[in-house]
Amino acid sequence: MRKLTYLVATTLDGVITGPANDNPDFFLLEGPHAEPQMREYPEMVPTHLRAQVGIEDVPHRHFDTVLQGRASYEVGLREGTTNAFRHLRSIVFSTTMVQSPDPSVELVRTDPIAKVRELKQEPGRGIWLCGGGRIAGVLRPEIDELVLKLHPVVAGSGVRLFDGDFAPERWTLTDQRAWDNGVMMLSYARSAT
């Protein structure tokens, strides 16, 4: 069975983007962490940037499908990008959008949990949830792995890693990497209660 991984950059206080839900400029894009993270997860590099960083022909390592909520998807849409991840099967969850602005983006207007359970039964690589906090809150029961790109930044407010009801869960640290600039990559698996 395929697994759902929530792979996302976050601040020390759990913020994934600013209050206006725009492209955050507070994450460290360059530094000793950038190349190792890109090498481990080449799928997370947007299609239009893959040639610039020399990975246009690099095969997928973990994922063949990417999931986004409407608000996360619209960050790129506002900048004229209708599908930032053309190299992956792209799915956007929204009850307010009536049709996809791009034929390569599948719009799902029904229950996100039911769709993820269906995707998990299909053959293929993993499923990447790239954002945002609201859809992560809805899909939290189906998330099998958290991969947090933790940046040494405190934002104060903004879109949180998870938006939803108070329901504490334990996760088990499965891998960790740290770089001199303070960026860490932390991987967690859902704990068995």
PEGITA-V547962 format. One record per pair of residues at least 6 apart in sequence whose ideal C-beta (glycine too) atoms are under 8 Angstrom apart, sorted by the first residue. I is the first residue (numbers start at 1). J is the second residue. Records with the same first field share a line. If there is no record, write none. Layout:
# PEGITA-V547962
I->J + J
This chain:
# PEGITA-V547962
1->120 + 121
2->119 + 120 + 121 + 122 + 124 + 125 + 126 + 127
3->120 + 126 + 127 + 144 + 145
4->67 + 116 + 119 + 120 + 126 + 127 + 129 + 139 + 142 + 143 + 144 + 145
5->62 + 63 + 126 + 127 + 128 + 129 + 143 + 144 + 145 + 146 + 147
6->129 + 136 + 139 + 143 + 145 + 146 + 147
7->41 + 44 + 128 + 129 + 130 + 147 + 149
8->16 + 129 + 130 + 131 + 136 + 147 + 148 + 149 + 161
9->16 + 24 + 27 + 148 + 149 + 151
10->16 + 148 + 149 + 150 + 151 + 161
11->26 + 150 + 151 + 153 + 154 + 155 + 158
12->150 + 151 + 152 + 153 + 154
13->154 + 155 + 156
14->160 + 161 + 162
15->155 + 156 + 157 + 158 + 159 + 160 + 161
16->24 + 131 + 132 + 133 + 158 + 159 + 160 + 161
17->23 + 24 + 75 + 131 + 132 + 158 + 159
18->24 + 26 + 155 + 158 + 159
19->157 + 158 + 159
21->71 + 72 + 74 + 75 + 132 + 159
22->75 + 78
23->75 + 79
24->158
26->151 + 153 + 155
27->149 + 151 + 153
28->34 + 151 + 152 + 153 + 181 + 183
31->179 + 181 + 183
32->179 + 180 + 181 + 183
33->149 + 177 + 179 + 181 + 183 + 185
36->177 + 179 + 185
37->44 + 149 + 185
38->44 + 45 + 53 + 55
40->61 + 185
41->61 + 62 + 147
42->50 + 55 + 58 + 59 + 60 + 61
43->60 + 61 + 62 + 63 + 64 + 66 + 85 + 87 + 88 + 128
44->128 + 130
45->53 + 55
46->76 + 81 + 84 + 85
47->83 + 84 + 85 + 86 + 87
48->81 + 84
50->56 + 58 + 87
60->87 + 88 + 125
62->125 + 126 + 128
63->88 + 125 + 126 + 127 + 128
64->88 + 89 + 124 + 125 + 126
65->88 + 89 + 90 + 91 + 119 + 124 + 125 + 126 + 127 + 128
66->85 + 88 + 89 + 90 + 91 + 127 + 128 + 129 + 130
67->91 + 92 + 93 + 116 + 127 + 128 + 129 + 130 + 135 + 139
68->90 + 91 + 92 + 93 + 129 + 130 + 131 + 132 + 135
69->92 + 93 + 94 + 131 + 132 + 134 + 135 + 136
70->92 + 93 + 94 + 96 + 97
71->132 + 134 + 159
72->130 + 131 + 132 + 135
73->92 + 94 + 105
76->82 + 83 + 84
77->101
82->101 + 102 + 105
83->90 + 102 + 104 + 105
85->130
86->104
88->128
89->106
90->104 + 105 + 106
91->105 + 106 + 107 + 108 + 115 + 119
92->100 + 105 + 106 + 107 + 108
93->108 + 109 + 112 + 115 + 135 + 138
94->107 + 108 + 109
95->109
97->107 + 109
99->107
100->106 + 107
108->115
112->135 + 138 + 139
113->138 + 139 + 141 + 142
116->127 + 139 + 142
117->142
119->127
120->127 + 142
129->135 + 136 + 139 + 143
132->159 + 163
133->159 + 160 + 161 + 162 + 163
134->163 + 164
136->143 + 161 + 162 + 163 + 164
137->162 + 163 + 164 + 165
138->164
140->162 + 164 + 167 + 169
143->190
144->189 + 190
145->174 + 187 + 188 + 189 + 190
146->171 + 186 + 187 + 188
147->185 + 186 + 187 + 188
148->161 + 184 + 185 + 186 + 187 + 188
149->183 + 184 + 185
150->183 + 184 + 185 + 186
151->182 + 183
152->181 + 182 + 183
169->190 + 191
170->191 + 193
171->188 + 189 + 190 + 191
172->188 + 189 + 190 + 191
173->186 + 187 + 188
174->187 + 188 + 189
175->185 + 186 + 187
176->184 + 185 + 186 + 187
177->184 + 185
178->184
